[in-house]
Amino acid sequence: TLCPPNWIKEQSQLTDFGCNSVIFANGNQNILYCSYDRRIFKYDLRQKDALCKSFEYSKEEINQVVVNYTESYLASCDDAGYVVVIDLRSEAVPMDKCCHDNICSSIHFLPNQNLKLISAGMDCKLNYFDFERNVEPLQIIDINQISPSISNHGTTVNPPFIHHLDATCNLNRIACATNDTNIYIFEIDYQEDELIHTQCLSGHALCANQSHFARWPVSNCLATAGNDGKLMIWDLLDDTEDDETIQYPPPVIIDHGCKVNWVTTSETSSHSLLISDLSPALTLYSNVTI
């Protein structure tokens, strides 16, 4: 069990710190980054005193921490709408910027791109950065401009606050789970340095809060979850046609029974989904097939 140091609790006079984000370093399963409130802690699980470094740059409570694929940069997003990027080699901060008018809920480095970053927020905006070139976004996408006005259930939708995003390297795609029940798919055009909206997947009856590209071998699957307690596994196909002309098969639906908080997958051939929800238990679904 890894806890924040005692001096953190003494300084803030809090006893119930929540750990909002945990991520292992890419390629090194002994290095772990955790966020508590506005602080990020680095742990080396091989050491007796596992805590080896801490960072405090965020303005408000951190929502997510991510590390790029070479573990040279760490990025975080917080409730104030700020995105902070830390150079893990020099501890310099090449980016510390308010990027959203509301909570910045999710952040992701682009696959195999050390210096390119996507952020998403409760202002319904998706921002695309190359922070080596400029801390100003290369592109800002307002999901309100592409959101259908009526949901597939015939009711007026909620604003498309972006709750979660994920990216996959084998398909060069990004998926955003939003408050209006939809999943928005974007293609990454590296030549033009832009994101292209290609699909809007509908199926959840309530807010979609998770989108996760399965890390299964030879997989084009996207797992999504929502407040309706449903898990949906979509086969996005590996097709050379324009995505807007593709009719994707209906998703495999798993009725989990309660609101899902987080979805992840193993990188093994067992096609497993690991789910956290409102209960204290984790749920493992194995041999999920499309």
N, C-alpha and C positions, 0 to 999 in steps of 0.2 A: 504494500500500500504506500503510495507516494502522496505526501501532504505538502502544502506550501509551508515555508519556514515560519517559525513562531514569530519572528519580528514583523512579518506581514500582518498577522492577526493583531499584534500589539499596536502597530502604527494606525491601523484602520479601525481598531476596536470592533472588529467583526468576528464572529465565531462560526458563521455558517457560510463560508466561502463556497461558491459553486464553480465547478470546473466546466467551462462552456465549450472548450475545444481541445481535442487531443489528436496529435498526428505523429507518426513515426517518420524519421528521416528516410528519404528515398534511398534504398540500397543499403541501409544500416539499421537493422531492427533493434539495436541497442541504444539508439539515440531517440529521445522522445521530447516533444514540445507540447506544453500544456498552458492554457490561459486561465487565469483567475482574475476576475474583475478587469482592471486595466493593465495587468502585468502578464508577461510571458516567461515561463521557466523552461530551461533546457535540462533534461536529465540524461545521465549516462548510466544505464542499468547495469553496467559491468562494475561500477564503482560502489564501494561500501557507502560512501556519502554521495548518493546519486545526483543530487542537485549540483550542477556545475556552472550555471550562468542564469542571469535574469535580465529582462529588458522591460523598460517602462517608458513608452512613448505615446500610447493611446490616450485620447481625451476622455473617453467614456468606456463603459463595459465592452469588452471584446466579444464578438460573436463567432469569429472563425479565424483559425491560423492555418496557413498553408506554406509548404516549402517547395521550391522548384526542384527539377529532377536531378540537378547536380549538387543540391544542398549548398548553394552559394548565396541564395537570398531567401528570406522569410518575409511573408506579408501577412498583415492582419487587417480586419475591418471592425468598426465599432458602432455603438449606438448613436454617436454624433455624426455619422456619415463619413468619417475619415478612413482613408486607406494609408497604411504605413508600411513601407518596405525597408527592411534592415539587411545590410550586407553582412553576412555571417562571418566573413573573413576579417574585415576591418572594423565591423560594428558601426560603420557609417550609415546614415539614413538618406538614401537618394530620393526618397519620396515620402512626404508627410503632408497629405492634402485632403481637404474636405471635398469629396467627390459626389456626394449625394445630399439632397435637401431633407432627407429623413434618414432613418436607420439604414446603415449598410449591412445587409444581412448575410451576404455570401461573396466569396472571392475565390479565384482559381487562376493559377499559372497555366498558360497554354501548353499543351503537350510538346515536349522537346524544344521549347522556346524559353530560354532562361529569363528573358527580359520583357516578355509580353504577358499581360495580365488582364483579366476580366473581373469587374466588380458589378454587383447587383444590389438593388436596394428597395426599400419600402416607398420610394418615390416613383416606382415603376420604371426605373431607368436601368439600362445595361450599358456599362462603359468599357471601352476597349483601349488599353494603354500599351505603349512601348516606353517604359520609364527611362531607358537609356537615352532616347532621343528627346523626350519631352514629358513632363509630368502632366501636361494637358492631354485629355483623351484624344485618341485618333478618331474615335467614333462614339457617338451617344445615340442609343436606340431607346425611344419611348414606347414601351409596350402598349400604352393606350392607343397608339396609332395603328396597331395591327391586331388589337384584341377584338374579337367579335362582340357586338353589342348585346346579343342575346345568347345565353348558354344553350347547349344541346338539350337541356331540360325545359326550355321555354320560359326561363325566368331571367330577370335582369341580373347581370353578373355584378360581383363585387369588383372594386378596382384591382387591376392586375399587379398587386404588390408581388415582388419576386422574393420567394422564401428560400430558394436553393438553386444552385446551378452546378453543372458538372460538364467536363469535357472529355473527349476520347480521341486518342491519337490515330487509331486505325481507320476511323471514318471522317476525321477532321470536322467533328460536329460538337456543338454545345447544346445542352438542354436546360431550360429554365422551368422550374415548378412555380406556379403563381396562384395568387389568391382567387382568381376568377375560374378556378378548377382546371385550367388548361395547362398543357406542356408545350412550350414554344421551342422549336428546333431551328438552329442556325448553322450554316456552313461557314467554316473558316477559310477565307480566301487570302492566303499568305502573299500572293503576288501583288494584290491590290491593297493589302493591309486593311481588310474590312470583314465584317460579319454580314452574311446574307440570310435573311429569314426564308426558310423553305417550307416549314410545316407547322401546323397547330394541331396537337393531338388532344382529343376530348374523350373523356370517359369517367372521370371522377365526379361524384355528386356534390362534394364539398371541396373546400380549399385543397389544392395540391401543394404539399410541403416538402417533397423529396423527389429528386431526379438523380439517378445513378446509372452510369453506363457499366454494365457487367464486365468485370475483369476476367471472365472465363476465357479459356483458350478458344480461339477462332469463334468469336462471338460478335454479333451485331445487335445485341439486346440492350434495351433500356428498361430499367426497373423504376417505377414511380409509385408514390404513396400519397395518401391524403387523409384529411380529417374524417373521411367517410369510413375509415378502417379497411380500405381496399388496397391491395398490392396489385399493380398491373405490370406485366412484362411484355414489352413491345419488341417485335422483330423489325428493325429498321432497314434490313436488307443492305447488301453491298451492291448497289446498282449504279450504272454509269449514266442512267437517264436523269433528266431534270427532276429533282425531288418533287416538284409541284405536280408532276404527272403520275407519280407513283401512288398506287392504292395499297397502303400497308395492310397486312392481315390484322384482324381484331386481336387485341391483347389477351394473353392468358391472365385470368383474374383469380386472385387468392383473397378470400374473405378472412382478413386477420381478426376482425371483430372489435377493434378499438383503434383509436388514433395512433398513427405511427410517428415516432420522433426522428428516427434515423434508419437508413438502409445502407448496407454494404455487402460486398460479395467477396468470396475467396478467389484466388488465382489458380485454383486446381480444377481438375476435370469433373469434380463432383456436382458442379452447377448449384452451389449453395447460396442462399440468401440469409444474412443475419440481420435481425430486426430488433430495435429497441422501441418501447412504447411507454404508455403511462404506468405500467406495472414495474415492479423491481426486477423482473425476469427478462432475459434475452430469449428470443425465439429463433431457431435455426430451421430453415426449409431446405431440404436436400433434394438433389436430382430434379430440379425445376426444368421442365421441358417446354419448348414452344411448339 
